[in-house]
Amino acid sequence: MLFALFLAVAIGSPTPEPVPTLSPTQLLERIRVQFRSHRPPPPYISYTIERKQQRSDGYPDVAGTYTYHVWVRNSDRAAFKRKVFRDDYEYPPEFDRPAFNEARDPGPPTADVFEPKPLRPHPVSQAYTPEPSASPLAVIGTVQSLVETDYRVTNVAYERNLVHLTVAPIVEPDRNRLREIYADATSYELVKLVAADKLFVSGPYQEVYDDEFTITMGVVEGVPVVTRIHGIAGFDENGREYQDDGKDVDFTFSNIRFPATLPDWYFNPRLWGAHQSEYPQ
């Protein structure tokens, strides 16, 4: 009788549906979709960026080490910057348009980390123009269509609570610079990225060296942000290793805030002279 009872329960119990397994390509797209679900970022952001650089002998490079407080309008990335020296401002404010993958300090922390390097550098004096991007395709059922084919996934590994993707660019490796992606294995929120970049050395030979950036992500008020970047210069096309100052460099983003509004004059240097007493602290 007991056997019959167990048999009846077994027959009457529905078989659980199998949990679908995402392919490597679907994993990449799920991570990207999760990141972009937070887009666009808030209209304004303020933060502190600290840059620390080492000399070739391992000692701190004073010339390459500095701190700025920055206020950015995300619609065009116009920025009001104040350099900090010994906890005070001893320099006039500066205008900038922070950007990743360009010859300026990276930023803002809310930038799209999946965005390719621009086709040409954006002059600081002109408005930032977003690069063309693919439009999302339709979602059929619960399967997200793959809409961006800039990377292929070469390896997937699960490390504790993280999923680690190794990726390779399918086209334009100088523009599509991500090489490794770490995300929460459950929520697919970004945790860390490894990106390839270039170090351009001025001088008679104009040397160009490979540069690797390790980008650490965080969350502020529900918005994913870059919190730290560690860069290390490598080798040039002839296999020569970079050995000069700035081989190791660190950028730290802190005091990240999202002001509800900022005055328009912040982003128009021609108006700064009339507002010196109102400069932000």
C-alpha positions in Angstrom: 0.0 0.0 0.0 2.9 2.4 0.8 4.5 1.6 -2.6 1.2 2.4 -4.3 0.9 5.7 -2.4 4.4 6.7 -3.5 3.6 5.6 -7.1 0.4 7.7 -7.1 2.3 10.8 -5.8 5.1 10.3 -8.4 2.6 10.0 -11.2 0.5 12.9 -10.0 3.4 15.3 -9.5 4.3 17.4 -12.5 7.8 17.2 -13.9 9.6 20.5 -13.3 10.5 22.4 -16.4 14.2 22.3 -17.3 16.1 25.5 -16.6 17.3 27.0 -19.9 21.0 27.3 -20.3 22.3 30.5 -22.0 24.8 30.1 -24.8 28.0 32.2 -24.5 26.6 34.6 -27.0 23.4 34.9 -25.1 25.3 35.5 -21.9 27.2 38.4 -23.4 24.0 39.9 -24.7 22.2 39.4 -21.4 25.0 41.3 -19.6 24.9 44.1 -22.1 21.1 44.4 -22.0 21.2 44.5 -18.2 23.8 47.3 -18.2 21.9 49.3 -20.8 18.6 48.8 -18.9 20.0 51.6 -16.7 20.4 54.0 -19.7 20.3 56.9 -20.1 22.2 58.0 -17.0 20.9 60.9 -14.9 21.3 64.3 -16.6 24.0 65.5 -14.3 26.9 63.9 -12.4 29.5 65.3 -10.0 32.5 63.3 -8.9 36.2 63.4 -7.8 38.8 61.8 -10.1 42.2 61.1 -8.6 45.1 60.1 -10.9 48.2 58.4 -9.6 51.1 57.5 -11.8 54.4 55.8 -11.1 57.8 56.6 -12.5 60.0 54.0 -14.2 61.9 53.5 -11.0 58.8 52.7 -9.0 58.4 55.9 -7.2 55.3 58.2 -7.4 55.4 60.5 -10.4 54.4 63.9 -9.1 53.8 65.4 -12.5 51.3 62.6 -13.4 49.5 62.6 -10.1 46.6 65.0 -9.5 43.0 65.3 -8.3 40.0 67.1 -9.9 36.5 67.8 -8.8 34.2 67.5 -11.9 30.7 68.5 -12.7 29.3 67.0 -16.0 26.2 67.5 -18.1 25.6 64.1 -19.6 23.7 65.2 -22.6 26.9 66.5 -24.3 29.5 65.6 -21.6 30.4 69.2 -21.1 32.3 69.5 -17.8 33.4 72.1 -15.3 36.6 71.0 -13.6 38.5 72.3 -10.6 42.0 71.0 -9.8 42.5 70.3 -6.1 45.8 71.0 -4.4 46.3 70.3 -0.7 42.6 70.2 -0.1 42.1 73.6 -1.8 41.6 75.1 -5.3 44.7 77.0 -6.4 44.1 76.8 -10.1 41.5 78.4 -12.4 38.6 76.1 -13.5 38.9 74.2 -16.7 36.4 73.1 -19.4 36.5 69.5 -20.6 34.5 66.7 -22.2 35.6 63.5 -20.3 35.7 60.4 -22.5 37.0 56.9 -22.6 39.2 55.8 -25.4 40.4 59.3 -26.1 43.5 61.3 -25.2 42.1 62.9 -22.1 41.1 61.7 -18.6 38.5 59.0 -18.8 35.0 59.6 -17.7 32.4 60.3 -16.7 31.8 57.3 -14.5 28.4 56.8 -16.1 29.8 56.4 -19.6 28.7 53.4 -21.7 31.6 50.9 -21.2 30.4 48.9 -24.3 30.6 52.0 -26.5 33.4 51.5 -29.2 36.2 54.0 -29.5 35.0 56.9 -31.7 36.0 57.0 -35.4 37.8 60.2 -34.7 38.6 62.1 -31.5 36.1 64.6 -30.3 37.5 68.1 -29.9 37.0 69.5 -26.4 35.5 72.7 -27.9 32.8 70.9 -29.8 29.7 69.0 -28.6 30.1 65.3 -28.1 28.5 63.4 -31.0 27.4 59.8 -30.1 28.7 57.1 -32.5 26.1 55.3 -34.6 24.8 52.1 -32.9 22.5 49.2 -33.7 18.8 49.6 -33.0 17.3 46.9 -30.8 15.4 44.2 -32.6 12.2 42.6 -31.5 12.0 40.3 -28.5 10.2 37.0 -29.3 8.8 35.3 -26.3 11.6 35.3 -23.7 14.5 35.0 -26.1 16.4 38.2 -26.6 17.5 38.6 -30.2 21.2 39.2 -30.7 21.6 42.7 -32.1 25.3 43.5 -31.7 27.9 41.2 -33.3 31.1 43.2 -32.4 32.5 40.4 -30.1 32.6 36.7 -30.0 32.9 34.8 -26.7 36.0 32.6 -26.6 35.5 31.3 -23.0 33.0 31.2 -20.2 34.0 30.4 -16.6 32.1 30.6 -13.3 34.1 31.9 -10.4 32.2 31.9 -7.1 29.3 34.3 -7.7 30.7 35.7 -10.9 30.5 34.7 -14.6 33.7 35.5 -16.5 33.6 36.0 -20.2 36.7 36.2 -22.4 35.8 38.0 -25.6 37.5 38.8 -28.9 36.5 41.5 -31.3 35.0 40.3 -34.6 35.6 43.5 -36.4 37.7 46.7 -35.7 39.8 45.5 -32.8 41.2 49.0 -32.3 37.7 50.3 -31.6 36.1 47.3 -29.9 38.5 47.0 -27.0 36.8 44.8 -24.4 38.7 41.6 -23.7 37.3 40.2 -20.5 33.9 40.8 -18.8 33.0 39.8 -15.2 29.4 40.0 -14.1 27.2 38.8 -11.2 26.1 35.3 -12.2 22.6 35.9 -11.0 21.8 39.5 -11.8 24.2 39.9 -14.7 25.3 43.3 -13.3 28.8 44.3 -14.4 31.5 43.9 -11.8 34.8 44.3 -13.7 36.1 44.7 -17.3 39.5 44.3 -19.0 40.0 46.5 -22.0 42.8 46.9 -24.5 44.0 50.5 -25.2 47.0 52.3 -26.7 49.7 54.5 -25.1 50.9 57.2 -27.5 54.4 58.5 -26.6 55.3 61.9 -28.0 58.8 62.4 -29.3 60.8 61.9 -32.5 59.7 58.3 -33.0 56.0 58.6 -32.0 56.0 55.2 -30.3 52.7 53.4 -29.7 52.5 50.8 -27.0 49.7 48.4 -26.0 48.0 49.4 -22.8 45.7 47.3 -20.7 42.9 48.8 -18.5 41.3 46.9 -15.7 38.0 48.7 -14.9 36.1 48.1 -11.6 32.4 48.8 -11.6 30.1 49.8 -8.7 26.6 51.1 -8.2 25.5 54.5 -6.9 21.8 55.2 -6.4 21.0 52.2 -8.6 23.2 53.4 -11.5 26.2 51.4 -12.6 29.4 53.5 -12.5 33.1 53.1 -13.0 34.9 53.4 -9.7 38.5 52.5 -10.5 40.8 52.0 -13.5 44.2 50.4 -13.4 46.3 50.8 -16.5 49.6 49.1 -17.4 51.6 49.7 -20.6 53.0 46.7 -22.5 54.8 46.3 -25.7 55.0 48.1 -29.1 54.6 46.4 -32.5 58.3 45.5 -32.5 58.1 43.7 -29.1 59.8 46.4 -27.1 58.4 46.9 -23.6 57.5 50.3 -22.4 59.8 51.2 -19.5 59.3 55.0 -19.0 57.2 57.0 -16.5 53.5 56.1 -16.5 53.9 52.4 -17.1 51.5 52.0 -14.2 48.6 54.4 -13.7 45.5 54.4 -11.5 42.3 56.5 -11.8 39.9 56.5 -8.8 36.4 57.9 -9.0 34.8 58.9 -5.7 32.2 61.2 -4.2 29.8 60.4 -7.1 26.6 62.3 -6.9 23.7 63.0 -9.3 22.5 66.6 -8.8 18.9 67.2 -9.8 20.1 70.3 -11.7 23.2 72.4 -12.3 23.5 76.0 -13.5 23.9 76.4 -17.3 26.9 78.8 -16.8 28.9 75.8 -15.4 29.2 74.6 -19.0 29.9 77.9 -20.8 33.4 79.2 -20.0 32.6 82.6 -21.4 30.3 83.1 -18.4 32.7 82.0 -15.7 34.1 85.4 -15.0 30.7 86.7 -13.8 30.3 83.9 -11.4 33.6 83.5 -9.6 32.0 83.9 -6.2 29.7 81.0 -7.1 32.2 78.4 -8.1 31.2 75.0 -6.7 33.3 73.5 -3.9 
